[in-house]
Amino acid sequence: MGLVGYKNAEELAASGYVPMTAQEALANKIILKIRDLKSKGYSKDEALSLLFPTTIVDRSVLESLVAALVGGSHILLFGPSGTGKTSLAKELWDLFPKEVYSVKGCPVQDDPMSVSDPKYWGRVKCCPSCELRFGLPDEDFDPARVDPKSVPVEVITLKEGYGLARVQGSSEVFPDNLTGVYNLHKLEEIGDPTSAQVLEPGKLLQANRGLLLVDEVGKLPLGTQNVLLQALQEGIVTPAKSRETFPARFVAISTSNLRDLDAINEPLNDRLSNIYVDYIKDHMKNRSIIDVSLGREVHEVFFPEIYHHAAVFVVESWRDLSVDIPELSEVGSNRTILDTISRSIAYAEIEGENDVTKESFEKGVRDALYGRIRARGGDSFLRNEEIVREFLQSNLDLSIERGFRIYWCTFFKRDLDSSVSRAEKLVRSMSSGTVPKGGDGDLLRDFITKIEKHRGPANEEEMFGLVASIMNTMKDFGCTE
């Protein structure tokens, strides 16, 4: 339900409206959302996951993040590349309550109570533009002397530049990018210091009453970090060429990789609740990243579930190596898993194939891993490429076998009652390259259809044939996993 419109601050106050800071509004939204989900029968863990539906991270990360936000903290998400840190930050914006009451015409979307309610003004002062508009001439601003009827109110939807600001960490992000600029030439031209055209809000003022997303905060110059620190400490910012301070009340969500942590100003880091986001250890959760990120749409080509698991196992095996080479830091990211899927499908489409063959899959894995090597001059790239190539030679076939085992063990235990003799007989009957009809063959057909139906193609016999050809390489018919 959207907010009800009111003409002025007097009507708004009479409605029982209680103003909240951005941190309070987000905390309130989270608590109400979790209560609502629990009332519908979801467990606490399920409710936490539903707050961030498109990001797969460990439950402990979500628990720490939500507790910090409800407690009113600003956040630093740090960890290896490709673990979902930026995705989590973006999903917080999806969660953030976006409709707010604002002073009509205010350049930084002041809450009307910051102008006319002495109690709230004591917590969050209004901007200098609103002070000039609604205060008495030649007197210090006093909200108790403001006529609430004179403060026009509008409902606005927070959006990019008005309640949401993004900063990409870089040595070229100077303090002015965050503070903004008081345009003296425009002031001279217009003659009205309260005009929204005079102030050119920087990222901190754009984020007022909303969310500030800072990616790779450690890459910001020290002077720029100090500007951010002041805003977090005092909730204010002073634009360049201005003698006035403006409110900058927002929730800051920052990210950092491990190598840049030491570059973060210590006082700034102290203002952030540090949450470590590591790679997920659970294979099935890693497998679910594919469905959550790419959806379960029917592809033009058939991509067997065995290869989906294999793509995940390849990346998990790379992570286990703990290769400490900066140029290879992205090879083990979640993005590599997703790249493997899209590249494999692309190779099948280029070849005009209806399904992802082992050859297409191997090319897709190779390209996905090579494509995450950070290019450097000299022999470094070639050496890193050699490291990845040697890794694939040792791990690719093993990963496919492990993917097959997950697939087979589910069927073996559930439908064949863990009978090795039935399994051996069934697999040997597939020597023709297709799944037989009747008996256990029908059970396998039903199993394949249920698992693979969202993978396409429409020709089921091709689907059965491809799975049969993979299963026909089996040497061990039982299952110990």
Summary of the structure (lengths in Angstrom):
residues: 481
radius of gyration: 28.6
end to end distance: 50.0
largest distance: 96.1
contacts: 1547
relative contact order: 0.10
helix: 53%
strand: 11%
